[in-house]
Amino acid sequence: MTPLHLSTATALVARMAGVSADEEKQMLRQAQISKYLNQLLRGRLPGLDEQIPDKVLKAARHACALAAYRP
């Protein structure tokens, strides 16, 4: 996953969560989303086994691919 993929996926999830009118609050929200997406995709999210189940990893990769798709 490239930084562009992570950034795009973060923006997509942040948009789905809702945009805050407060720019600082929105930036903090996106930083948290980015942190957890990165951990999830690398299999390091606390509370998960050492390996992410294949279905979760596949879904995350598809979400990133859809976010990066530009017709």
C-alpha positions as a printed Julia matrix, in Angstrom:
71×3 Matrix{Float64}:
   0.0     0.0     0.0
   1.45    3.32   -1.04
   1.04    6.59    0.87
  -1.35    7.7    -1.87
  -3.55    4.63   -1.28
  -3.59    5.24    2.47
  -4.4     8.92    1.98
  -7.21    8.15   -0.45
  -8.69    5.44    1.77
  -8.46    7.8     4.75
 -10.28   10.54    2.86
 -12.99    8.09    1.82
 -13.58    6.81    5.35
 -13.48   10.35    6.76
 -16.07   11.46    4.23
 -18.27    8.49    5.14
 -17.95    9.38    8.84
 -19.02   12.96    8.15
 -17.16   16.22    7.73
 -16.75   18.51   10.72
 -17.16   22.27   10.34
 -14.15   22.68   12.64
 -11.05   22.2    10.46
  -8.78   21.25   13.39
 -11.25   18.61   14.58
 -11.49   17.22   11.02
  -7.69   17.0    10.74
  -7.45   15.13   14.04
 -10.22   12.77   12.95
  -8.43   12.03    9.68
  -5.15   11.43   11.52
  -6.84    8.83   13.73
  -8.51    7.16   10.76
  -5.2     7.03    8.92
  -3.44    5.53   11.93
  -6.0     2.76   12.36
  -6.29    1.99    8.63
  -2.52    1.66    8.44
  -2.44   -0.65   11.46
  -5.34   -2.71   10.12
  -3.77   -3.17    6.71
  -0.42   -4.13    8.24
  -2.02   -6.57   10.69
  -0.96   -4.62   13.76
  -4.29   -3.42   15.1
  -4.4    -4.13   18.85
  -6.75   -6.96   19.72
  -6.32   -8.85   16.45
  -4.36  -12.03   15.99
  -0.96  -11.78   14.33
  -2.6   -12.24   10.94
  -5.68  -10.47    9.66
  -8.35  -12.8     8.33
  -8.15  -12.93    4.53
 -11.67  -11.59    4.03
 -10.96   -8.43    6.06
  -7.68   -7.79    4.26
  -9.31   -8.39    0.88
 -12.16   -5.99    1.7
  -9.72   -3.3     2.83
  -7.68   -3.67   -0.36
 -10.82   -3.42   -2.47
 -11.88   -0.27   -0.62
  -8.47    1.27   -1.31
  -8.63    0.27   -4.96
 -12.1     1.78   -5.32
 -10.97    4.97   -3.62
  -8.02    5.27   -6.01
 -10.1     4.51   -9.15
 -10.49    7.51  -11.39
 -12.38    6.96  -14.66
